[in-house]
Amino acid sequence: MSKIVIVYHSGYGHTKKVAEAVLAGSIDAGADAKLLAVGDLDDAGWAELDAADAIIFGAPTYMGGASADFKKFAELDPSDPDGPAAVERVTKALKP
């Protein structure tokens, strides 16, 4: 069974609704899936991301770019000794 984590930011609730629909579809397809809001990430959430087989990202766009809260999550520095270890894995997975 694939472990999927859906990490998202939702300013007004619309992206959360889409994330919940993706969660439902993932579970219906037999995956072990979980939602994580970027503002609620703690050490346990980072461990979930690190253990995931797949990570699905969701963010609203404002003026043609992702929301500021999602950008803060996406731009975390993996070389920061105080930063979560999962950031490095996520960053490597996103780069070709």
KAPE-V920240 format. One record per residue. N is the residue number from 1. SS is DSSP state (~ for helix, > for strand, _ for the rest). PSI is psi in radians with two decimals (* if undefined). D_CENTER is the distance of its C-alpha to the mean C-alpha in Angstrom with 2 decimals. Layout:
N SS PSI D_CENTER
N SS PSI D_CENTER
//
This chain:
1 _ 2.25 19.20
2 _ 2.46 15.82
3 > 2.04 12.93
4 > 2.34 9.80
5 > 2.25 6.47
6 > 1.91 5.06
7 > 2.29 2.32
8 > 2.84 5.23
9 > 2.41 8.39
10 _ 2.03 11.68
11 _ -0.77 14.95
12 _ 0.13 17.44
13 _ -0.22 15.82
14 ~ -0.78 15.85
15 ~ -0.57 12.19
16 ~ -0.72 11.82
17 ~ -0.73 14.69
18 ~ -0.75 13.26
19 ~ -0.69 10.08
20 ~ -0.63 12.83
21 ~ -0.70 14.89
22 ~ -0.71 12.44
23 ~ -0.85 12.17
24 ~ -0.76 15.98
25 ~ -0.67 16.57
26 ~ -0.76 14.65
27 ~ -0.73 16.67
28 ~ -0.55 19.78
29 _ -0.01 19.46
30 _ 0.15 19.59
31 _ 2.72 16.12
32 > 1.80 14.94
33 > 2.64 11.75
34 > 2.55 9.83
35 > 2.44 7.94
36 > 2.15 6.25
37 > 2.41 7.13
38 ~ -0.55 6.64
39 ~ -0.24 10.39
40 ~ 0.14 10.71
41 _ 2.22 9.14
42 _ -2.96 12.25
43 ~ -0.67 13.63
44 ~ -0.68 13.10
45 ~ -0.72 9.34
46 ~ -0.63 9.41
47 ~ -0.66 11.87
48 ~ -0.77 9.88
49 ~ -0.74 7.37
50 ~ -0.59 10.75
51 ~ -0.11 12.45
52 _ 2.54 10.36
53 _ -0.50 12.42
54 > 2.52 9.82
55 > 2.23 6.12
56 > 2.25 5.97
57 > 2.49 4.79
58 > 2.31 7.07
59 > 2.50 9.27
60 _ 2.86 12.97
61 > 2.44 15.51
62 > 2.14 18.32
63 _ 0.65 21.33
64 _ 0.04 19.78
65 > 2.92 16.69
66 > 2.76 13.17
67 _ 2.70 13.39
68 ~ -0.71 14.33
69 ~ -0.70 11.75
70 ~ -0.67 8.90
71 ~ -0.71 11.40
72 ~ -0.76 11.94
73 ~ -0.84 8.48
74 ~ -0.45 8.84
75 _ 0.27 12.45
76 _ 2.48 12.60
77 _ 1.95 15.66
78 _ -0.27 15.54
79 _ -0.13 19.34
80 _ 2.07 19.30
81 _ -0.35 20.86
82 _ -0.11 19.37
83 _ 2.80 15.74
84 _ 2.46 13.48
85 _ -0.47 14.51
86 ~ -0.41 11.16
87 ~ -0.73 10.69
88 ~ -0.75 13.67
89 ~ -0.76 12.58
90 ~ -0.77 9.38
91 ~ -0.77 11.83
92 ~ -0.65 14.52
93 ~ -0.50 12.74
94 ~ -0.35 12.15
95 _ 2.40 15.79
96 _ * 18.65
//
